[in-house]
Amino acid sequence: MQNPYLRNKFYLYGSKIILLFVFILAAQGISHAQKFTYARRNNPNYDLRKLSYGFLIGLHTTAYQIKYSDSFVRPIPPNDSLYAIEPQWSPGFALGFIVNYRIADFFDLRLTPNFAFYEHRLKYRFTNTTQEQLIETVMVEVPLLLKYKSERRGNIRMYMVGGASVGLEASGKKQIENSSEGIDVQGTNISLQMGFGFDLYYPLFKFSPELRFSRGITNMLDNTKYTIYGYTLSRINTHKITLYLLFQ
């Protein structure tokens, strides 16, 4: 039990430390931009590049959004003691790289392929007990995003992004704990994404903290066989909130 405990402690405190670090950098960048709007700019011609590259680190929290089937509303014994299925929010992270193409002064087209590590949990509540399904997956995700940028002020500019992402399972398995007849999910997912962030210009690089929201449109449920875990659901969609740290 020690390893899961240490990992949860890392997720809990590690993400808070990184968030604090990002907010400090962003506050410093905004402060400098307000005080020295007309001062010397770092990388003044950076955004004139047609192509630019970089890498990203993402910290996310994710949960399934479920839809009950008719079998849940009209349960069949001996499974009539199930009264709720609760998706749980779980942490994860992603690593990837950036390919950015400049379309116009205020528009970019951005490709951010990445490896994303997920833990999805579903808690099944019975009248006399509680059971949990854990689905662990590693996905190769390829988001294609349109980026709209504001006017640059000093060494900062705000932007918004929106687009879609295709995800393919790369782990080769979907690990399920606490059940010999668990719930299976699809190996592909399509999601819509939207977010905002800040470009902070430094002498040697550009740093961009970004908050992005993702909503899956693919029904991930792949197991509707007659088990308490599968037949009580008719649909599963993904929902994710991610803090990205982008370096270019």
C-alpha positions as CSV (number, residue, x, y, z in Angstrom):
1,M,0.0,0.0,0.0
2,Q,3.0,2.3,0.3
3,N,3.6,2.9,-3.4
4,P,0.1,4.1,-4.2
5,Y,0.2,6.3,-1.2
6,L,3.5,8.0,-2.2
7,R,2.2,8.4,-5.8
8,N,-1.0,10.1,-4.6
9,K,1.1,12.4,-2.4
10,F,3.2,13.2,-5.4
11,Y,0.1,14.0,-7.5
12,L,-1.3,16.1,-4.6
13,Y,1.7,18.2,-3.7
14,G,3.6,18.1,-7.0
15,S,0.8,19.7,-9.0
16,K,0.3,22.4,-6.3
17,I,4.0,23.3,-6.5
18,I,4.0,23.4,-10.3
19,L,0.8,25.6,-10.3
20,L,2.4,28.0,-7.8
21,F,5.6,28.1,-10.0
22,V,3.5,28.9,-13.1
23,F,1.5,31.6,-11.4
24,I,4.7,33.3,-10.1
25,L,6.2,33.3,-13.6
26,A,2.9,34.5,-15.1
27,A,2.6,37.3,-12.5
28,Q,6.2,38.4,-13.1
29,G,5.6,38.4,-16.9
30,I,2.4,40.5,-16.6
31,S,4.1,42.9,-14.1
32,H,7.0,43.5,-16.5
33,A,4.6,43.9,-19.4
34,Q,2.6,46.5,-17.6
35,K,5.7,48.5,-16.4
36,F,7.8,48.2,-19.5
37,T,5.4,48.0,-22.4
38,Y,7.8,50.0,-24.5
39,A,11.0,48.6,-23.1
40,R,13.3,46.3,-25.1
41,R,11.4,43.1,-26.2
42,N,12.8,39.7,-25.8
43,N,12.8,37.7,-29.1
44,P,11.1,40.6,-31.0
45,N,10.9,38.6,-34.2
46,Y,9.9,35.3,-32.7
47,D,6.3,35.3,-33.9
48,L,7.4,36.1,-37.5
49,R,8.7,32.6,-37.9
50,K,6.6,30.5,-40.2
51,L,7.4,27.3,-38.3
52,S,8.4,26.9,-34.7
53,Y,8.9,23.9,-32.4
54,G,8.9,23.0,-28.8
55,F,7.8,20.6,-26.1
56,L,5.1,20.4,-23.5
57,I,4.3,18.9,-20.1
58,G,0.7,18.5,-19.1
59,L,-0.9,17.8,-15.7
60,H,-4.6,16.8,-15.9
61,T,-7.5,15.7,-13.9
62,T,-10.0,13.5,-15.7
63,A,-13.3,11.7,-15.1
64,Y,-15.8,9.7,-17.1
65,Q,-19.3,11.1,-17.8
66,I,-21.7,8.3,-17.8
67,K,-25.3,7.6,-19.0
68,Y,-27.3,4.9,-17.4
69,S,-29.0,2.2,-19.4
70,D,-32.6,1.0,-19.1
71,S,-31.2,-2.0,-17.2
72,F,-30.1,0.3,-14.4
73,V,-33.6,1.9,-14.1
74,R,-35.2,-1.6,-14.1
75,P,-32.6,-3.8,-12.4
76,I,-32.8,-7.6,-12.5
77,P,-31.9,-9.7,-9.4
78,P,-29.4,-10.3,-8.0
79,N,-28.1,-6.9,-9.2
80,D,-31.0,-4.9,-7.9
81,S,-29.0,-3.7,-4.9
82,L,-27.0,-1.3,-7.1
83,Y,-28.3,2.2,-6.6
84,A,-25.5,4.6,-8.0
85,I,-22.5,4.7,-10.2
86,E,-20.2,7.6,-9.5
87,P,-17.3,8.7,-11.7
88,Q,-14.3,9.8,-9.7
89,W,-11.8,12.5,-10.7
90,S,-8.2,11.2,-11.0
91,P,-4.9,12.9,-11.8
92,G,-2.5,12.1,-14.7
93,F,0.1,13.7,-16.9
94,A,1.2,14.1,-20.5
95,L,4.4,14.6,-22.4
96,G,4.7,15.8,-26.0
97,F,6.1,18.2,-28.5
98,I,4.8,21.2,-30.5
99,V,4.7,22.1,-34.1
100,N,3.4,25.6,-34.7
101,Y,2.6,27.1,-38.1
102,R,2.0,30.8,-38.5
103,I,-1.1,31.5,-40.6
104,A,-1.4,35.3,-40.1
105,D,-0.5,38.0,-37.6
106,F,-3.0,36.8,-35.0
107,F,-3.6,33.2,-36.1
108,D,-1.5,30.0,-35.7
109,L,-2.2,26.4,-36.5
110,R,-0.8,24.1,-33.8
111,L,-0.2,20.4,-33.7
112,T,0.7,18.9,-30.2
113,P,1.1,15.1,-30.3
114,N,1.7,13.7,-26.9
115,F,1.6,10.6,-24.7
116,A,-1.0,10.9,-22.0
117,F,-1.3,8.6,-18.9
118,Y,-4.8,8.2,-17.5
119,E,-6.6,6.6,-14.5
120,H,-10.3,6.5,-14.7
121,R,-12.4,5.3,-11.7
122,L,-16.0,4.3,-11.4
123,K,-17.5,3.7,-8.0
124,Y,-20.4,1.3,-7.9
125,R,-22.6,1.8,-4.8
126,F,-24.7,-1.1,-3.5
127,T,-27.0,-1.1,-0.6
128,N,-24.5,-3.2,1.5
129,T,-21.1,-2.5,-0.1
130,T,-19.1,-0.3,-2.5
131,Q,-16.9,-1.5,-5.4
132,E,-14.6,0.4,-7.6
133,Q,-13.5,-0.1,-11.2
134,L,-10.0,1.3,-12.2
135,I,-9.2,1.6,-15.9
136,E,-5.6,2.6,-16.6
137,T,-4.7,3.6,-20.2
138,V,-1.8,5.2,-22.0
139,M,-3.0,7.2,-25.1
140,V,-1.2,8.7,-28.1
141,E,-3.1,11.9,-28.6
142,V,-2.8,14.2,-31.6
143,P,-4.7,17.6,-31.0
144,L,-5.0,20.0,-34.0
145,L,-5.7,23.5,-32.7
146,L,-6.3,26.9,-34.0
147,K,-4.6,29.6,-31.9
148,Y,-5.9,33.2,-31.8
149,K,-3.4,35.7,-30.3
150,S,-3.9,39.1,-28.9
151,E,-1.6,42.1,-29.6
152,R,1.8,41.6,-27.9
153,R,2.3,44.0,-25.0
154,G,5.9,44.1,-23.9
155,N,6.9,40.5,-23.4
156,I,3.5,39.0,-23.0
157,R,0.4,38.2,-25.1
158,M,-2.8,36.3,-24.3
159,Y,-4.2,33.7,-26.6
160,M,-7.1,31.3,-27.0
161,V,-7.1,27.8,-28.6
162,G,-9.7,25.5,-29.9
163,G,-9.9,22.3,-32.0
164,A,-10.2,18.6,-31.9
165,S,-8.0,15.7,-30.9
166,V,-7.7,12.0,-31.9
167,G,-6.5,9.5,-29.3
168,L,-5.3,5.9,-29.8
169,E,-4.5,3.5,-27.0
170,A,-0.8,2.7,-26.8
171,S,-0.6,0.6,-23.6
172,G,-1.9,-2.6,-25.2
173,K,-4.2,-3.3,-22.3
174,K,-6.8,-1.7,-20.1
175,Q,-6.0,-2.6,-16.5
176,I,-9.0,-3.2,-14.3
177,E,-8.7,-3.9,-10.6
178,N,-11.1,-5.4,-8.1
179,S,-13.1,-7.3,-10.7
180,S,-12.7,-10.5,-12.7
181,E,-15.5,-9.3,-15.0
182,G,-14.8,-5.6,-15.2
183,I,-15.7,-2.9,-17.7
184,D,-13.9,-2.5,-21.0
185,V,-13.4,0.7,-23.0
186,Q,-12.7,1.6,-26.6
187,G,-9.1,2.0,-27.7
188,T,-9.8,5.2,-29.7
189,N,-11.3,8.5,-28.7
190,I,-12.2,11.8,-30.4
191,S,-12.5,14.9,-28.3
192,L,-13.2,18.6,-28.7
193,Q,-10.8,21.0,-26.9
194,M,-10.8,24.7,-25.9
195,G,-8.6,26.7,-23.7
196,F,-6.6,29.9,-23.1
197,G,-3.1,30.8,-22.0
198,F,-0.3,33.4,-22.0
199,D,2.9,33.6,-24.1
200,L,5.7,34.9,-21.9
201,Y,8.8,35.9,-23.9
202,Y,12.2,35.4,-22.4
203,P,15.7,36.1,-23.9
204,L,16.3,32.4,-25.0
205,F,12.8,30.9,-25.2
206,K,9.0,31.4,-25.0
207,F,7.1,29.9,-22.1
208,S,3.3,29.5,-22.2
209,P,1.2,28.3,-19.3
210,E,-2.1,27.1,-20.8
211,L,-5.4,25.8,-19.3
212,R,-7.4,23.6,-21.6
213,F,-10.7,21.8,-21.4
214,S,-11.5,18.6,-23.3
215,R,-14.8,16.9,-23.9
216,G,-14.9,13.4,-25.5
217,I,-17.6,12.8,-28.2
218,T,-16.8,9.1,-28.7
219,N,-18.8,6.5,-26.7
220,M,-15.9,4.7,-24.9
221,L,-18.1,1.9,-23.5
222,D,-16.9,-1.4,-25.1
223,N,-18.6,-3.9,-22.7
224,T,-22.4,-4.1,-22.6
225,K,-22.4,-7.8,-21.8
226,Y,-24.6,-9.1,-18.9
227,T,-22.5,-8.0,-15.9
228,I,-23.3,-5.5,-13.3
229,Y,-20.5,-3.3,-14.6
230,G,-21.4,-3.3,-18.3
231,Y,-25.1,-3.6,-18.8
232,T,-26.1,-0.9,-16.4
233,L,-24.4,1.7,-18.6
234,S,-25.2,2.8,-22.1
235,R,-22.6,5.5,-22.7
236,I,-19.2,6.7,-21.4
237,N,-17.6,10.0,-22.4
238,T,-14.3,11.5,-21.3
239,H,-14.0,14.9,-19.6
240,K,-10.6,16.4,-18.8
241,I,-9.1,19.6,-17.5
242,T,-5.3,20.1,-18.2
243,L,-2.7,22.6,-17.2
244,Y,-0.1,22.6,-20.0
245,L,3.4,24.0,-19.7
246,L,4.7,24.8,-23.2
247,F,8.3,25.7,-24.0
248,Q,9.3,27.0,-27.5
